Amino acid sequence: MKLAAAHARAIALELVRYPAFSLPTLLFPATLYLVVTSQAGETEATGRLVGFAAIAVLGVAFFQFGVGIATDRTRHWERYLRTLPAPPSARIAARLGAAVLFGATSAAAVVLAAAGSGATIAGARWPAFAGALLVGSAPFALLGIALGYAVPPRAALPLANLLYLPLAYAGGLWSGPRHAPHVPPLVPTRPWAELLWASVGARRPAIAPVLELAAWTALFAVAAVRFYRRDEGERFG
């Protein structure tokens, strides 16, 4: 745990000192929220607020994990880290810790941006909202890890962009529960949206979104492990 915490601190400091990553990651979701709600006229402020908080976390999952890992694979520092007596779980836990920090900060920026639009979360619902945000982020963090180890850096950024906003829109994170698009069940962001809306009272609680998220988590975990081992075998086997 001490090793993972030290590595997480190093990753977080590196990202903070790289404003080309940190500023867009922290501010883009809040800016997008203000643009979209000002154009649409907010009628279900809280439902849309929690969706854009999830979009903030989704961006961290795809760009810090997907693009970040793909870029790090080409660095000599990453090769050196893999020679150290530290298990892969410590490095992944460190990335998760840094991602939680950036994701929480970006989501908090969305909450602050929404403060003037009438979007509020009742005090008693904050723990449920935070839990839904954290639980729902797990499959997408794993998807980001799989993406980072599956493709080269030049392909990671276009693929992350191709996944990021389309998945956010198709799952209903962009539009809120009342105007959510009708989509087929195989859209992993939709059960996350349903869980978030239920956490703030915009939907009735149901077990189906939890089961769907568990299934996506298992699927993306298998993909992440497979691509990690493939990359390790190709470069160090």
Salt bridges, closest charged atoms under 4 A:
GLU14 OE2 - ARG75 NH1 3.08
GLU42 OE1 - ARG48 NH1 3.57
ASP72 OD1 - ARG75 NH1 2.91
ASP72 OD2 - ARG95 NH2 2.29
GLU78 OE2 - ARG82 NE 3.57
GLU194 OE2 - ARG190 NE 3.28
GLU194 OE1 - ARG203 NE 3.08
ASP231 OD1 - ARG73 NE 3.09
ASP231 OD2 - ARG82 NH2 2.99
ASP231 OD2 - ARG235 NH2 3.25
GLU234 OE2 - ARG230 NE 3.96
